[in-house]
Amino acid sequence: MQDLIPTRALHFLGNGRVAMAGDNADIVQLFAPCYSLPSVLTLRLTDPTVSTQSYRVGGSAGYLTKLTRNGTSIGEITDYTHPTLPVFIRRLTLTVPLTFALDSPFPKTNTDAICGSRAKSYLFEIPDGTVVFSKSKTDKETYCQLLLSPNCEAEEGSITFPAGQSHLIFVGGDYGDLGTQSFAGCMTLSESMLTADLDGIYTVFLAHWREIFNSIKVNPAALSSIPNASELIESVAAALITQTSWEGGVIAGAFYHLAYGRDMYGVFRGYMALGLHGYARHMVAYMCDTYREKGFMPNASGMGMSCSHRHENDEVEQTGYYLLELLDYAEQTGDAAFLRDRMDYACYLLAAQEKHLKDGMIPFNGDETYIAGGLFPRSGIDHGSMEATALYIGSATRLLDACEKYGLMPPAAIASHREKVTDARERFTENFTDGDTVYINNPRRAEVGDTPKYRHGVCHRCNLMTNLLRAPEGGYLCPNCYGKALAPVATERYSTDCALWMAVFAGCTLLPANTLKSALARSVESIRNSGYGATTPENTVGYEYGVILYTLARLLPAADLPAYRDLLDELLADRVEGAVWTEYYRGGKPSPAACPYRPWESAINLCGILAYLNAME
């Protein structure tokens, strides 16, 4: 009998080609054959008298949901995927019939006649040009098919599963070499699934996940002091892997079906901490392939689709993370050839950051956590960013060191780049500190040179994502708002220590030890007094405890670390039961508007936990 881990709220199941986001018995998202496709359908239980509880099947990323009515069991649902094909399978064993509401934003066609008596079925057509997120759209026509066992009742807008055994199979149509073969791929794969051995697929599915979990390399002795350590490791690993696409990109949670660079850096670090180097390598290769395909790096990229999501200043901050993960992988695995083969990508990442240097500072990216989460005003986007600048200095320094070591760049070019890095490093403390206070921004950068006259981003008045014009006062407005109101311009300095800890997490520490320790003491005191924002209505990032634990492990001697055990316990308590962490917290709880089951926060928190526990070994 396999262990069953109770799971609250949203959970995720996927194999890189097909993915399902579930909430107990409800399917709230289902999409295939690629991860940058919008959700094709939802399936929600209509009987309010039925209680449901989902469990992750231990040793796997499959789920079992138990159903009861008035305390009496009325059945179970088992959810899993084919190990490699874009196929999701739901199997039901019920004592009474149950009806689910079926909803889809896409046209569907009853295809019973094609399946004959072997299934009841619907074919879904997702047109090319369908919105994925904001202005990002699909570039391929996609077909998916829902196959129901013949004993199901399918009506317009609902499916009734009978007493006894029944099943649902969701099939996505691969696009083929030409990108136009989704219909043929869907129909061919559907035909094979009509006679598939579902028990055999489940057996292979479980073995596939056992092999993955058995390949994880962490220090069991260090983890012995926390309860349910193996369940924690499995839950985080499952969250990362199921949200990693076949191409190597990682969605940023169920709300965001694109590969965001900053989020992927956190996941990369999680994979490296778990010893899952193959997944980490695949991620970095995907980012390099994206650059080579597009010639630039957007804020977020499609997976299986060529779509992109652009923001302001896409060439900063994330480019530092991209360069760091490339270097981390090559250095930690000893695979210098991997770096050598991607020097075109590395040189682009370096040059992209240098292009935005002004007075030794790099600006903010328009979709990073502080602006996107409302922690820092968007009108300050062209200020100097402490985090982005630290990432530039740290990533550029390491790249140039590697270039010298392996002869990857002419000496004169290395010297020219080092001159820029040295200037930024020498100005860093002056630019971003005042005594013991560390600021995440410096408004002076926006005064040094002209900001772009036109850009694509978020209007400072109406918050519309569109093309913008610089207003006379300095902020940015869309054509509709221009001339109707002033564009707000940020002039204040902000201090958010979490940004400092991200620089430490990335290995880009530039401040004196006493400054870091003073700031660390403030952060610890603040979270001990308020928890996850318990006394404030504002959002608190969901990885704050993780980066602080990581920083403690890097800055303090091992003998001092046990005094901070309460932070570890709080972080473990804030994990959603049986699952992982959420994007933002508010009032000590996951924020209702935040994306749940997040890979970035979960990877960073795991890295913090492992660093803290390993440092005390």
C-alpha positions as CSV (number, residue, x, y, z in Angstrom):
1,M,0.0,0.0,0.0
2,Q,1.5,3.3,-1.1
3,D,1.6,6.3,1.2
4,L,-1.1,9.0,0.5
5,I,-0.1,12.6,1.3
6,P,-3.1,14.8,1.9
7,T,-3.0,17.9,-0.3
8,R,-4.9,21.1,0.3
9,A,-5.8,23.6,-2.5
10,L,-4.3,23.5,-6.0
11,H,-2.1,20.7,-7.1
12,F,-0.4,20.1,-10.4
13,L,0.2,17.0,-12.5
14,G,2.1,17.0,-15.8
15,N,4.8,15.3,-17.9
16,G,6.0,18.3,-19.9
17,R,3.5,17.9,-22.7
18,V,0.2,17.6,-20.9
19,A,-0.7,19.3,-17.6
20,M,-3.6,19.3,-15.2
21,A,-4.2,21.7,-12.3
22,G,-6.6,20.2,-9.9
23,D,-8.5,21.3,-6.8
24,N,-9.6,18.1,-5.1
25,A,-12.0,16.4,-7.6
26,D,-12.2,19.5,-9.9
27,I,-10.1,19.9,-12.9
28,V,-9.4,23.7,-13.1
29,Q,-6.9,23.6,-15.9
30,L,-6.1,21.0,-18.6
31,F,-3.9,21.6,-21.6
32,A,-1.7,19.7,-24.2
33,P,0.4,19.2,-26.3
34,C,2.6,22.0,-25.1
35,Y,2.9,24.1,-21.9
36,S,2.2,27.5,-23.6
37,L,-1.3,26.5,-24.6
38,P,-4.2,28.0,-22.7
39,S,-6.3,25.7,-20.6
40,V,-8.7,23.8,-22.9
41,L,-11.4,22.9,-20.3
42,T,-12.5,22.7,-16.7
43,L,-14.5,19.9,-15.1
44,R,-16.2,20.7,-11.8
45,L,-18.3,18.5,-9.5
46,T,-21.8,19.7,-9.4
47,D,-23.1,17.9,-6.3
48,P,-22.6,20.0,-3.2
49,T,-23.3,17.1,-0.8
50,V,-20.1,15.3,-1.9
51,S,-17.0,16.0,0.1
52,T,-13.6,15.5,-1.6
53,Q,-10.0,15.1,-0.4
54,S,-7.0,14.7,-2.7
55,Y,-3.8,12.9,-1.9
56,R,-0.5,12.7,-3.7
57,V,0.4,9.1,-4.2
58,G,3.7,8.7,-2.4
59,G,6.7,8.1,-4.6
60,S,5.0,9.7,-7.6
61,A,3.3,12.9,-8.9
62,G,0.0,11.1,-9.3
63,Y,-3.1,11.9,-7.3
64,L,-5.9,10.0,-5.7
65,T,-9.1,11.8,-4.6
66,K,-11.5,10.2,-2.1
67,L,-15.2,11.1,-2.2
68,T,-17.6,10.9,0.6
69,R,-21.3,11.8,1.3
70,N,-22.4,12.2,4.9
71,G,-19.2,10.5,6.1
72,T,-19.7,7.4,3.9
73,S,-17.3,6.6,1.0
74,I,-18.8,6.8,-2.4
75,G,-15.7,6.3,-4.5
76,E,-12.2,7.3,-5.6
77,I,-10.6,9.2,-8.5
78,T,-7.1,8.4,-9.8
79,D,-5.3,11.0,-11.9
80,Y,-2.0,10.4,-13.8
81,T,-0.4,11.0,-17.1
82,H,1.3,8.9,-19.7
83,P,5.0,9.1,-18.9
84,T,6.0,10.7,-22.2
85,L,3.0,11.3,-24.5
86,P,0.5,14.3,-24.3
87,V,-2.1,12.1,-22.5
88,F,-3.9,12.7,-19.2
89,I,-5.9,9.9,-17.6
90,R,-8.6,10.1,-15.0
91,R,-10.1,6.8,-13.7
92,L,-13.1,6.7,-11.4
93,T,-14.5,3.9,-9.2
94,L,-17.9,5.1,-7.8
95,T,-20.8,3.6,-5.9
96,V,-23.2,6.2,-7.2
97,P,-23.2,8.3,-10.4
98,L,-21.6,11.7,-10.3
99,T,-22.1,14.6,-12.7
100,F,-19.4,17.2,-13.5
101,A,-19.9,20.5,-15.3
102,L,-17.8,20.7,-18.5
103,D,-16.8,24.2,-19.6
104,S,-14.4,25.3,-22.4
105,P,-13.8,28.6,-24.2
106,F,-13.1,26.7,-27.4
107,P,-15.3,25.1,-30.1
108,K,-16.0,21.4,-29.5
109,T,-17.4,18.8,-31.8
110,N,-19.0,15.5,-30.8
111,T,-16.8,12.8,-32.4
112,D,-18.7,9.7,-31.2
113,A,-19.1,8.6,-34.8
114,I,-15.3,8.5,-35.3
115,C,-14.7,6.5,-32.1
116,G,-17.7,4.1,-32.8
117,S,-18.8,2.3,-29.7
118,R,-15.4,2.5,-28.1
119,A,-15.8,5.9,-26.5
120,K,-17.9,9.0,-26.2
121,S,-15.8,11.9,-27.3
122,Y,-15.4,15.6,-27.9
123,L,-12.8,17.2,-30.2
124,F,-11.6,20.7,-29.2
125,E,-10.1,23.2,-31.7
126,I,-7.8,25.9,-30.3
127,P,-7.2,28.4,-33.2
128,D,-3.9,29.9,-33.8
129,G,-3.8,33.5,-32.5
130,T,-5.4,32.5,-29.2
131,V,-4.3,34.6,-26.3
132,V,-1.9,32.8,-23.9
133,F,-1.2,35.8,-21.6
134,S,-1.5,39.5,-22.2
135,K,-0.4,40.0,-25.9
136,S,1.2,36.6,-26.2
137,K,-0.7,34.4,-28.6
138,T,-0.5,30.9,-30.0
139,D,1.0,30.5,-33.4
140,K,-0.3,27.0,-34.3
141,E,-3.7,25.5,-34.7
142,T,-4.2,22.9,-32.0
143,Y,-6.5,19.9,-31.5
144,C,-7.3,18.1,-28.3
145,Q,-9.7,15.3,-27.8
146,L,-11.6,14.1,-24.7
147,L,-12.3,10.4,-24.7
148,L,-14.9,9.0,-22.2
149,S,-15.5,5.4,-21.5
150,P,-18.8,4.2,-23.3
151,N,-20.7,3.9,-20.0
152,C,-20.5,7.7,-19.4
153,E,-23.3,10.1,-20.2
154,A,-22.2,13.2,-22.1
155,E,-24.6,16.1,-22.5
156,E,-24.1,19.7,-23.5
157,G,-22.1,21.2,-20.6
158,S,-21.9,18.1,-18.4
159,I,-20.5,14.6,-18.0
160,T,-22.0,11.9,-15.8
161,F,-19.7,9.1,-14.6
162,P,-21.7,6.0,-13.7
163,A,-21.6,3.7,-10.6
164,G,-18.8,1.3,-11.1
165,Q,-15.6,1.9,-13.1
166,S,-15.2,4.5,-15.8
167,H,-12.5,6.8,-17.2
168,L,-11.6,10.0,-19.0
169,I,-8.6,10.3,-21.4
170,F,-7.5,13.7,-22.6
171,V,-5.3,13.7,-25.7
172,G,-3.3,16.5,-27.2
173,G,-2.3,16.5,-30.9
174,D,1.5,17.1,-31.5
175,Y,2.2,19.6,-34.2
176,G,4.7,17.4,-36.2
177,D,7.8,18.7,-38.1
178,L,5.8,21.2,-40.0
179,G,3.8,22.6,-37.1
180,T,0.6,21.9,-38.9
181,Q,-0.2,18.3,-38.0
182,S,-2.0,18.7,-34.7
183,F,-5.3,17.3,-36.0
184,A,-3.6,14.2,-37.5
185,G,-1.5,13.8,-34.4
186,C,-4.5,14.1,-32.1
187,M,-6.6,11.6,-34.1
188,T,-3.8,9.1,-34.4
189,L,-2.9,9.2,-30.7
190,S,-6.6,9.0,-29.7
191,E,-7.0,5.9,-31.8
192,S,-4.2,4.2,-30.0
193,M,-5.5,5.3,-26.6
194,L,-8.9,3.7,-27.2
195,T,-7.3,0.3,-26.8
196,A,-4.5,1.2,-24.4
197,D,-3.8,-0.7,-21.3
198,L,-4.5,1.9,-18.6
199,D,-3.3,-0.3,-15.8
200,G,0.0,-0.8,-17.6
201,I,0.4,2.9,-18.2
202,Y,-0.2,3.6,-14.5
203,T,2.5,1.0,-13.6
204,V,5.0,2.6,-15.9
205,F,4.0,6.0,-14.6
206,L,4.7,5.0,-11.0
207,A,8.0,3.4,-12.0
208,H,9.0,6.5,-13.9
209,W,8.5,8.7,-10.9
210,R,10.3,6.2,-8.5
211,E,13.3,6.4,-10.8
212,I,13.3,10.2,-10.7
213,F,12.9,10.4,-6.9
214,N,15.6,7.8,-6.4
215,S,18.0,9.9,-8.4
216,I,17.7,12.9,-6.0
217,K,20.9,13.5,-4.0
218,V,20.5,15.4,-0.8
219,N,22.1,14.9,2.6
220,P,19.7,12.7,4.6
221,A,21.6,13.3,7.9
222,A,21.0,17.1,7.6
223,L,17.3,16.5,6.9
224,S,16.8,14.2,9.9
225,S,15.9,17.1,12.2
226,I,12.7,18.1,10.3
227,P,9.5,16.0,10.2
228,N,8.4,14.3,6.9
229,A,11.6,15.3,5.2
230,S,11.2,12.8,2.4
231,E,7.7,14.0,1.7
232,L,9.0,17.6,1.5
233,I,11.7,16.7,-1.0
234,E,9.2,14.7,-3.1
235,S,6.6,17.5,-3.1
236,V,9.0,20.2,-4.2
237,A,10.7,18.0,-6.8
238,A,7.3,17.1,-8.2
239,A,6.2,20.8,-8.3
240,L,9.4,21.7,-10.3
241,I,9.3,18.7,-12.7
242,T,5.6,18.7,-13.5
243,Q,5.8,22.4,-14.4
244,T,8.9,21.9,-16.6
245,S,8.0,21.6,-20.3
246,W,9.3,19.1,-22.7
247,E,11.4,21.8,-24.3
248,G,13.0,22.7,-21.0
249,G,11.2,25.9,-20.1
250,V,9.3,26.1,-16.9
251,I,5.9,27.8,-16.4
252,A,5.7,30.2,-13.5
253,G,2.7,28.5,-12.0
254,A,-0.7,27.5,-13.2
255,F,-1.6,31.2,-13.9
256,Y,1.3,31.8,-16.2
257,H,1.9,29.4,-19.2
258,L,5.2,31.0,-20.3
259,A,8.8,30.5,-19.3
260,Y,9.9,33.5,-17.2
261,G,13.6,34.0,-16.9
262,R,13.8,35.0,-13.2
263,D,11.5,32.2,-12.1
264,M,13.5,29.7,-14.1
265,Y,16.7,30.7,-12.3
266,G,15.1,29.8,-8.9
267,V,14.0,26.4,-10.4
268,F,17.5,25.9,-11.8
269,R,18.9,26.3,-8.3
270,G,16.4,23.9,-6.9
271,Y,17.3,21.3,-9.5
272,M,21.0,21.7,-8.7
273,A,20.4,21.5,-5.0
274,L,18.5,18.2,-5.5
275,G,21.3,16.8,-7.7
276,L,18.9,16.7,-10.7
277,H,21.6,18.1,-13.1
278,G,20.0,16.7,-16.2
279,Y,16.9,18.9,-15.7
280,A,19.1,21.9,-14.9
281,R,21.1,21.4,-18.1
282,H,17.9,21.1,-20.2
283,M,16.7,24.4,-18.8
284,V,19.8,26.3,-19.6
285,A,19.9,24.8,-23.1
286,Y,16.3,25.9,-23.6
287,M,17.2,29.5,-22.7
288,C,20.2,29.5,-25.1
289,D,18.0,28.0,-27.9
290,T,15.4,30.7,-27.3
291,Y,18.1,33.4,-27.8
292,R,19.4,31.8,-30.9
293,E,15.9,31.5,-32.3
294,K,14.8,35.1,-31.5
295,G,18.0,37.0,-31.4
296,F,17.0,38.6,-28.1
297,M,15.6,37.5,-24.7
298,P,12.0,38.6,-24.0
299,N,10.7,38.8,-20.5
300,A,9.0,35.4,-21.0
301,S,9.0,32.9,-23.8
302,G,6.6,30.3,-25.2
303,M,7.3,26.6,-24.9
304,G,6.2,24.7,-28.0
305,M,5.1,28.1,-29.3
306,S,7.2,31.1,-30.6
307,C,5.2,33.6,-28.6
308,S,6.8,36.1,-26.2
309,H,5.7,38.4,-23.4
310,R,7.6,41.7,-23.4
311,H,8.0,44.2,-20.6
312,E,10.1,47.2,-19.9
313,N,13.9,46.7,-19.7
314,D,13.8,43.0,-20.6
315,E,17.6,43.1,-21.1
316,V,18.4,43.7,-17.4
317,E,18.2,41.6,-14.2
318,Q,17.0,38.5,-16.0
319,T,20.0,38.5,-18.2
320,G,22.2,38.4,-15.1
321,Y,20.3,35.4,-13.8
322,Y,20.6,33.7,-17.3
323,L,24.4,34.2,-17.2
324,L,24.7,32.9,-13.6
325,E,22.8,29.7,-14.3
326,L,24.9,29.0,-17.4
327,L,28.1,29.5,-15.3
328,D,26.8,27.6,-12.3
329,Y,26.0,24.6,-14.4
330,A,29.3,24.6,-16.2
331,E,31.4,25.1,-13.1
332,Q,29.5,22.8,-10.7
333,T,29.4,19.9,-13.2
334,G,32.9,20.5,-14.7
335,D,31.3,20.8,-18.1
336,A,33.4,23.6,-19.6
337,A,32.4,22.4,-23.1
338,F,28.8,23.3,-22.3
339,L,29.9,27.0,-21.7
340,R,32.3,27.0,-24.7
341,D,29.5,25.9,-27.0
342,R,27.3,28.7,-25.8
343,M,29.7,31.7,-25.8
344,D,27.5,33.5,-28.4
345,Y,24.7,33.4,-25.8
346,A,27.0,34.4,-22.9
347,C,28.4,37.4,-24.9
348,Y,24.9,38.6,-25.7
349,L,23.9,38.4,-22.0
350,L,27.0,40.4,-21.0
351,A,26.5,43.1,-23.7
352,A,22.8,43.4,-23.0
353,Q,23.6,44.4,-19.4
354,E,26.4,46.7,-20.3
355,K,24.2,48.6,-22.7
356,H,22.0,49.8,-19.8
357,L,24.9,50.9,-17.5
358,K,24.6,54.5,-16.3
359,D,26.7,55.9,-13.5
360,G,27.6,52.3,-12.5
361,M,23.9,51.2,-12.2
362,I,21.5,48.9,-14.1
363,P,17.7,49.7,-14.0
364,F,14.8,47.5,-13.0
365,N,13.1,45.0,-15.1
366,G,9.4,45.7,-15.6
367,D,8.1,42.4,-14.5
368,E,10.3,41.5,-11.6
369,T,8.8,40.7,-8.2
370,Y,9.1,44.2,-6.5
371,I,7.3,46.1,-9.2
372,A,4.9,43.3,-10.3
373,G,4.0,42.6,-6.6
374,G,3.4,46.3,-5.8
375,L,6.3,46.6,-3.5
376,F,8.0,49.3,-5.6
377,P,6.3,51.8,-7.9
378,R,6.5,51.2,-11.7
379,S,7.4,54.8,-12.2
380,G,10.8,54.1,-10.6
381,I,11.6,51.5,-13.2
382,D,14.6,53.5,-14.6
383,H,16.1,54.1,-11.2
384,G,19.3,52.2,-10.4
385,S,18.4,48.7,-9.2
386,M,20.5,47.3,-6.4
387,E,19.6,43.7,-7.3
388,A,20.1,44.1,-11.1
389,T,23.4,45.9,-10.6
390,A,24.7,43.2,-8.2
391,L,23.7,40.5,-10.7
392,Y,25.5,42.3,-13.5
393,I,28.7,42.7,-11.4
394,G,28.6,39.1,-10.1
395,S,27.7,37.4,-13.4
396,A,30.1,39.5,-15.5
397,T,33.0,39.0,-13.1
398,R,32.5,35.2,-13.2
399,L,32.1,35.1,-16.9
400,L,35.3,37.0,-17.5
401,D,37.2,34.8,-15.0
402,A,36.0,31.7,-16.9
403,C,37.0,33.3,-20.2
404,E,40.5,33.9,-18.9
405,K,40.7,30.3,-17.5
406,Y,39.5,28.6,-20.7
407,G,40.6,31.1,-23.3
408,L,37.1,31.9,-24.4
409,M,37.6,35.6,-25.2
410,P,40.5,37.7,-26.5
411,P,42.5,39.4,-23.6
412,A,41.8,42.9,-24.9
413,A,38.0,42.2,-24.9
414,I,38.3,40.8,-21.3
415,A,40.1,44.0,-20.2
416,S,37.5,46.3,-21.8
417,H,34.6,44.5,-20.1
418,R,36.5,44.4,-16.7
419,E,36.9,48.1,-16.8
420,K,33.1,48.5,-16.8
421,V,32.6,45.9,-14.1
422,T,35.2,47.5,-11.9
423,D,33.6,50.9,-12.2
424,A,30.2,49.6,-11.2
425,R,31.7,47.6,-8.3
426,E,33.6,50.6,-6.9
427,R,30.4,52.8,-7.0
428,F,28.1,50.1,-5.6
429,T,28.2,50.9,-1.9
430,E,27.9,54.7,-2.6
431,N,25.0,54.1,-5.0
432,F,22.9,51.8,-2.8
433,T,23.7,52.4,0.9
434,D,23.6,55.2,3.4
435,G,25.2,54.1,6.7
436,D,23.6,50.8,7.6
437,T,20.6,51.4,5.3
438,V,20.6,49.4,2.0
439,Y,18.3,50.8,-0.7
440,I,16.9,48.7,-3.5
441,N,16.8,51.8,-5.8
442,N,18.7,55.0,-6.7
443,P,16.6,57.7,-8.5
444,R,19.8,59.4,-9.7
445,R,20.2,56.9,-12.5
446,A,17.1,58.2,-14.2
447,E,18.6,61.7,-14.2
448,V,22.0,60.7,-15.6
449,G,20.8,60.0,-19.2
450,D,17.6,60.2,-21.2
451,T,15.2,57.3,-20.8
452,P,13.6,55.9,-24.0
453,K,11.0,58.1,-25.8
454,Y,9.0,55.0,-26.6
455,R,8.7,51.6,-25.0
456,H,6.4,48.7,-24.6
457,G,5.2,48.1,-21.0
458,V,2.5,49.1,-18.5
459,C,0.9,52.6,-18.6
460,H,1.6,54.5,-15.4
461,R,-2.0,55.8,-15.3
462,C,-4.4,53.0,-16.6
463,N,-2.1,50.0,-16.1
464,L,-2.7,48.8,-19.7
465,M,0.0,46.7,-21.2
466,T,0.7,48.4,-24.6
467,N,3.1,50.7,-26.4
468,L,3.9,53.8,-24.3
469,L,5.2,57.4,-24.7
470,R,7.4,59.2,-22.3
471,A,5.4,62.1,-20.8
472,P,7.1,65.5,-20.2
473,E,7.3,64.9,-16.5
474,G,9.2,61.6,-17.1
475,G,6.7,58.8,-16.6
476,Y,5.1,56.7,-19.3
477,L,1.6,56.8,-20.7
478,C,-0.3,55.0,-23.3
479,P,-1.6,57.0,-26.3
480,N,-5.1,57.1,-24.8
481,C,-3.9,58.6,-21.5
482,Y,-1.3,60.9,-22.9
483,G,-2.2,64.5,-22.3
484,K,-5.1,63.7,-20.1
485,A,-3.2,63.3,-16.8
486,L,0.2,63.5,-15.4
487,A,2.4,60.4,-15.3
488,P,3.5,59.7,-11.7
489,V,7.3,59.8,-11.2
490,A,8.9,58.1,-8.2
491,T,11.6,60.1,-6.5
492,E,11.9,58.3,-3.1
493,R,14.4,55.6,-2.1
494,Y,13.0,52.3,-0.9
495,S,14.6,49.7,1.4
496,T,13.4,46.1,1.0
497,D,16.0,43.8,2.5
498,C,14.6,40.8,0.6
499,A,16.2,42.2,-2.6
500,L,19.5,42.2,-0.8
501,W,19.1,38.5,0.1
502,M,18.4,37.7,-3.5
503,A,21.8,39.1,-4.3
504,V,23.3,36.9,-1.6
505,F,21.4,33.9,-2.9
506,A,22.8,34.5,-6.4
507,G,26.3,34.7,-5.1
508,C,26.6,38.4,-5.9
509,T,27.4,39.8,-2.5
510,L,29.1,43.2,-2.8
511,L,28.5,44.9,0.6
512,P,30.7,44.8,3.7
513,A,30.0,42.0,6.1
514,N,28.9,44.4,8.9
515,T,26.4,46.1,6.6
516,L,25.0,42.7,5.6
517,K,24.8,41.5,9.2
518,S,23.0,44.7,10.3
519,A,20.5,44.3,7.6
520,L,20.1,40.6,8.3
521,A,19.4,41.4,12.0
522,R,16.7,43.8,10.9
523,S,15.1,41.3,8.6
524,V,15.0,38.6,11.2
525,E,13.5,41.0,13.8
526,S,10.9,42.1,11.3
527,I,9.6,38.7,10.4
528,R,9.7,37.5,13.9
529,N,7.5,40.4,14.9
530,S,5.1,40.1,12.0
531,G,5.4,36.7,10.4
532,Y,4.4,36.7,6.7
533,G,3.0,40.2,6.7
534,A,0.6,39.6,9.6
535,T,0.4,43.2,10.6
536,T,0.3,44.8,7.1
537,P,-2.1,44.6,4.2
538,E,0.7,44.6,1.6
539,N,2.0,41.5,-0.1
540,T,5.0,39.7,1.3
541,V,7.0,37.6,-1.2
542,G,6.6,33.9,-0.6
543,Y,10.3,33.1,-0.7
544,E,11.4,35.6,2.1
545,Y,12.0,33.0,4.8
546,G,13.9,30.8,2.3
547,V,16.4,33.5,1.2
548,I,16.9,34.6,4.8
549,L,17.7,31.0,5.9
550,Y,20.1,30.8,3.0
551,T,21.7,34.1,4.0
552,L,22.0,33.0,7.6
553,A,23.8,29.9,6.4
554,R,26.2,31.9,4.3
555,L,27.0,34.8,6.8
556,L,26.9,33.2,10.3
557,P,29.1,30.5,11.9
558,A,27.4,27.2,12.4
559,A,27.3,27.6,16.2
560,D,25.0,30.6,15.8
561,L,22.5,29.0,13.5
562,P,20.4,26.9,16.0
563,A,19.1,30.2,17.4
564,Y,17.2,30.7,14.2
565,R,15.4,27.4,14.1
566,D,12.1,29.2,14.6
567,L,12.4,30.7,11.1
568,L,12.8,27.2,9.6
569,D,9.8,26.0,11.6
570,E,7.7,28.9,10.4
571,L,8.7,28.3,6.8
572,L,7.7,24.7,7.0
573,A,4.4,25.6,8.6
574,D,3.6,28.1,5.8
575,R,3.9,25.4,3.2
576,V,0.5,24.5,1.8
577,E,-0.3,21.0,3.2
578,G,1.1,18.3,1.0
579,A,2.1,20.7,-1.6
580,V,4.4,23.7,-1.8
581,W,4.6,27.5,-1.4
582,T,2.5,30.4,-2.8
583,E,3.6,33.5,-4.8
584,Y,2.6,36.1,-2.1
585,Y,1.4,36.0,1.5
586,R,-0.9,38.5,3.1
587,G,-1.9,38.6,6.8
588,G,0.1,35.5,7.5
589,K,-1.8,33.5,4.9
590,P,-1.4,32.9,1.1
591,S,-2.7,35.9,-0.6
592,P,-6.1,35.2,-2.4
593,A,-4.9,36.8,-5.6
594,A,-1.5,35.1,-5.6
595,C,-0.6,32.2,-7.9
596,P,-0.5,29.0,-5.8
597,Y,1.8,25.9,-6.2
598,R,4.7,28.1,-7.4
599,P,8.0,26.6,-8.6
600,W,10.1,29.8,-8.0
601,E,9.2,30.3,-4.3
602,S,9.3,26.5,-3.7
603,A,12.7,26.0,-5.2
604,I,14.2,29.0,-3.3
605,N,12.7,27.9,0.0
606,L,14.0,24.4,-0.5
607,C,17.5,25.8,-1.2
608,G,17.3,27.9,2.0
609,I,16.2,24.9,4.0
610,L,19.0,22.7,2.7
611,A,21.7,25.4,3.1
612,Y,20.6,26.1,6.7
613,L,20.5,22.4,7.7
614,N,23.7,21.5,5.8
615,A,25.6,24.4,7.5
616,M,24.9,22.9,10.9
617,E,26.2,19.4,9.9
